[in-house]
Amino acid sequence: MAKKGIEVSVRRIPLEVAITGVEPMEIATLVTMVEDRMQRISDNTGSVDTLKLAIMAAMEFAAEVYLKGSDDGAKRQEEQHRIDEIILKLQSTLSHTLPTK
């Protein structure tokens, strides 16, 4: 069977990882991020259960992505509101300054 990803190890657990659009060097960086997060959680909770640490790390990463998406959504709404206000002001100004025939 042909390999589809690269071999990595997270907390001494060997994994074959393939992530679309992510290069092997970037995957190595992600592995380091995951291991660091798992270690921080272990230090804070005293847990040594690798599965629990992995799930807690995944939840933290997911929360970060979710919150970033929420922030982006709020920013888009705010920008759209400002654009709508500008359009209304322009329409108002144009209707007051255009000569009537």
Secondary structure, DSSP 8 states (H G I E B T S, - for coil): ----SEEEEETTEEEEE--TT--HHHHHHHHHHHHHHHHHHHHHH----HHHHHHHHHHHHHHHHHHHHHHHHHHHHHHHHHHHHHHHHHHHHHHHHS---
